[in-house]
Amino acid sequence: MDLKRQAEQQLQRADFNKYELHDITGISLHKDGHQAKARAFLRAAGNPYLFRVGDIGVHVAFSGETGDTLQDRMCRLLSKSI
């Protein structure tokens, strides 16, 4: 099952608990290169479509009207200084 579909199904569960999501609060993305940052993020988040930052559940979705994929968007985000 793909991660996007898995995230959507998890959100639909009656017993959904955001505190069961991976918390990425403590990750450090001060690594060189997009691939190293992406690996660190994916390792911490588990599912890049559904994770938690502290007490906030994050569900990543976008229209895709630009033709970008999640990978395109993540690379663009991770290439910025954060």
Secondary structure, 3 states (H helix, E strand, C coil): CCHHHHHHHHHHCCCCCHHHCCECCCCCCCCCCHHHHHHHHHHHHCCCCEEEECCEEEECCCCCCCCCCHHHHHHHHHCCCC
